[in-house]
Amino acid sequence: MTSQVKKLRDISSAKNIPTPSYHGAGCAHCPLHTARKITKRIKDSVTLVLGIAECACYVKGGDTLFNVVLDWHDVTFGCKDKLAAAFDELMQEYEPKAVFIITTCVPEITGDDVDSLAAVFQSQYGIAVAVVHTEHFKTVQESVGVQNAMAACIEMMKVTEKDASVNILGQGQQDFLDTELSGVLKAAGVEPGIYIPDCSVAELERASKAKLNIVVDSNALLLAQKMEQRFHIPYVSFEACISPQGTLEAYRHLFCRLEKPMPEMVITAYEKACKAILDIEKTVSGTSYFCERTQFPTFALNAFLCGLGMMPQLIVTPEFPGRDSADLMTVLQYSDPYIAQRISQETMQALQDELKPDLLIGGRRGNGGSRRRYGSKRIGFDAIIEFVSSISGNQPDTEIKKRHSPDARSKRREGRRFS
């Protein structure tokens, strides 16, 4: 089975990462799929998908999704008239407050200027119209759909008077309120204003009043950069980070931007995270593992685990940081694991039987299989503490050694899985 995957050292770009099986979970999602996951969370907006019939079948859900299905005539002569007629019908029957137009592969290849048409519709009907480009032929990374849909939200924002509020980019309010970062902001007297993408069109219109954007998911970084260019709102990147020092620096940067003293609870949490890592270092050294998606950036996480003396055997990810990435070079310094873009449950089991990892990190849970939503539910040192506790299993050294003994061969084959 290892003949169907490649070694990390042989990969030069994301497109070179193999998919050993297209059965089951072994296929990539089109960015259209992930873009729709974002646009449906913007209240009072509707989404218009521009593509062929297969695109209409691919994305379903709710009374805020509509499709403009292109035929051979539209491909040959352009889709301007059909899109204009569909938009007019949409406005007469539903009167939305804003519209997302998601373009797919065919109109992108034929060169229809949907952005110009959107500007015409915006002027004609007096509502915000944002175009989300999701051409699948350009990328194997489904996260592009999330990034472009988030960035498109800027078209619904208006110039407003500034205040002292902060925006949270990349996570909804309910999830964010459960995080460490939320507690730290509350202790410092900072109340977040708008949570994007879980907000309404009216809230998006006022998003430009904030003094600062806090980016808690890398998929929202493009939106933050566009808001800085257009509205001069600085941003702080506060994505999930496996390094305690990196998380501490993010807190320092945040409170420097907020012009407030950093609460003492941050230093306490930092020391606790450092201790948690020191406590497991001897326990996990020499442990082999498979790594699928977690809330942490894949190669940063694997570089961290290699630094603890752990041995990656397989990394499953559709993303590649580039040959000059420091994290990639760190992983290759310690090991040369196999890598796959996506993998079915059957193929994963076959690789487990062949390579016999001690741990299975991230990815599916049990037979049903599930993934985290875009946007980590833990942000701060608590994410680090939870993760390092899970990979150690909170077990004494003798238990770890037992898993490496011949008597525990069946346990090694089966492996343990942590998110």
Protein Blocks (a to p, Z undefined) as FASTA:
>chain_A
ZZmpccfklpcbfklpccfbfghjlbccdfklmmmmmmmmmghiacdddddfklmmmpgg
djkbccddddfklmmnopklmmmmmmmmmmmmnopabdcddddfklmmnopafklmmmmm
mmmnopacddddfbfklpcbfklmmmmmmmmmmmmpccddddfbdcdehiafklmmmpmk
lmmmmmnopacfbdcfbbcfklmmmmmmpmbdcdfbfklmmmmmmmmmmnopacdddbdc
fbfklmmmmmmmmmmmnopacdfklmmmmmmmmmmmmmmmmmmgopacdddddfbdfklm
mmmmmmnopacfbdcdfbdebjklmklmmmmmmpccdddfbdcfklmmmmmmmnopabdg
ehiehjkopaddehifbecjklmmmmmmmmnoopafklmmmmmpmklmmmmmnopadZZ
